[in-house]
Amino acid sequence: MPEQKTKPTKVSVTRFIASVPDERRRAEAKQLLKVFKAATGKRPVMWGPSIVGYGSYHYKYASGHEGDCCLAGFSPREAAISVYITAGFARMGPLLQKLGRHKKAVGCLYIPRLDEVDLEVLEQMIRQSVAEVRERVSTRSAR
């Protein structure tokens, strides 16, 4: 099986954020550090070259593929901020409606501008996702 590409690194989160070329995106990343810290209670760690991750969990698919992933994280990309909601959005309909301008994929929110979303709602979504992932992992471990 191929080796997992995105894993924790020793790169400084502070240095990574300082290196974000766009001033607004850099400021948004600093805001998100506070939101994610409040939501997860964890310290940020770089996952790969561009994801600021919080916490971790081990996953294993029916195919046998397994690895580790951050419980939640973000990446201040040029076009939009990517926010990783690991649990997905199945139980988040009402929160998504209140969030503000965004697009979503399976486990990722794309936020063009942080000032166009409700940060309290985003924090709730992160908290809910982390709780759901922890519940799934502990349920699997108990079997």
Beta strands, then each sheet from edge to edge (+ up, - down):
strand 1: 44-47
strand 2: 51-54
strand 3: 57-60
strand 4: 66-69
strand 5: 72-76
strand 6: 81-85
strand 7: 103-104
strand 8: 108-111
sheet 1: 1+ 2- 5+ 6- 8+ 7-
sheet 2: 3+ 4-
end
